Amino acid sequence: MSVMLWRQKAKRLQNRLLASIVFVLGLENWGTYCYSTGLIATNSLFYCSSFSLLLALGPLLYGYSLSLTKKRIHWQKRHLLHLAPLLIQVVNHQSFFLIETGELWVDPHFWNTSRTIEQYVTAISVFAYVYRCQRLIQPLAGGLLHNNSEVRHLSFLTNIYWALLVINLTWSLYLVFKLFDASPIMSVTFYGLHILLSALIYWMAIEGYLLHRESIPSLSHQKSRLATQSVNNEQLADQLQRIKDTVEVQEAYLQSDLTLERLAQQTGIHAKTLSQLINQQVGLNFNDFINRYRVLEAQRRLVSQAYEHLTIEGIAQDVGFSSKTTFNRAFREVTKMSAREYKKSQETSTSQV
């Protein structure tokens, strides 16, 4: 399944990151199978193919989330630091191989402690990265004028996060039971964990493959859809696209004096029609619609180093709010917290990873 995703031409970056995630999870399940059935002792090939790379799971998940939520990703060398902990598992695996072959002797207590620490670090890493990924898509979840593809992508990511949280919580419980040597409970938890993991691997690979393939429809599908599309739907799509281009791309929401009439002039849509479109398609009135975009931009600037020199009030003014009270009310409606609380929570999550 990893090969199937890796070779898919559409959405190449997203597919290859997802393929890597599936590969890492599948490798973990394969290693468990080799250990539990004794295959690892029968052939060195089984041993060489049954090591763990779970410390790469968090960084790969974060990269995949970025690739789906950002239009442009500027990869830098510092991003490679996310994979640095993976060296721990590589060294541990090599050490274990040398110990098994008798080429290296290590005190058993020290070795067991080292393996246990690695397992705890892995569990903490997955929790931290899932939390960070959730924070990454939180502003987008409140975004407006999403098309069906964008909604499905956000839903897909959210489901992955929840599934990994459940599996990682089960794994953490297994580590606790292992600490107290609760063997019967350990067995149930261990095998239950890998059943859940197998289900996640198949679902993630199949759903991801179909999702990314559907994101670029075939030419015949496009022609068929255009042939059956009514004039009204074409006009509606054109008007919505003009609103999206004006508000999102040209960032009209940053204008503090923006009114319904002014936006109507900029989009070329009659003010009454524009108001009805926003109300019917988004479910918001004009002011709430524009303020939602301003809040999303304020969220981005509150955690950006480029705006560290500005106060919260300064950022509020820059994104188009002319009233502090209006900003506070709108921000709390969108994020369920104040701007100060949001900034503090983002700083805390960044320092944890």
PEBELJO-V511894 format. One record per pair of residues at least 6 apart in sequence whose C-alpha atoms are under 7 Angstrom apart, sorted by the first residue. I is the first residue (numbers start at 1). J is the second residue. Records with the same first field share a line. If there is no record, write none. Layout:
I->J  J
This chain:
1->205
2->19  20  22  23
5->15  16  19  209
6->15  16  19
8->15
10->212  213  216
11->212
14->64  67  68
17->60  64
18->64
21->57  60  61
22->201  205
24->53  54  57
25->201
26->201
27->50  52
28->52
29->194
30->50
31->50  51
34->40  46  50
39->46
40->46  47
51->93
52->89
53->86  89
54->122
55->85  86  122  125
56->83  86
58->125  126  129
59->82  83
62->129  133
65->133
67->73
98->104
99->105
123->168  172
127->165
128->353
130->161
132->349
139->296
142->334
144->282
145->282
149->215
167->193  196  197
170->189  193
171->193
174->186  189  190
177->186
178->186
242->267
243->267
246->252  267
247->253
253->290  293  294  320
254->294  318  319  320
255->320
256->320  321  322
260->271  286
261->271
264->270  271  274
275->286
278->284  285  286
279->285
291->330
294->319  320
295->330  331
297->319
298->315  316  319
301->307
302->343
303->343  346
313->324
316->327
321->327
328->338
331->338  339
332->338
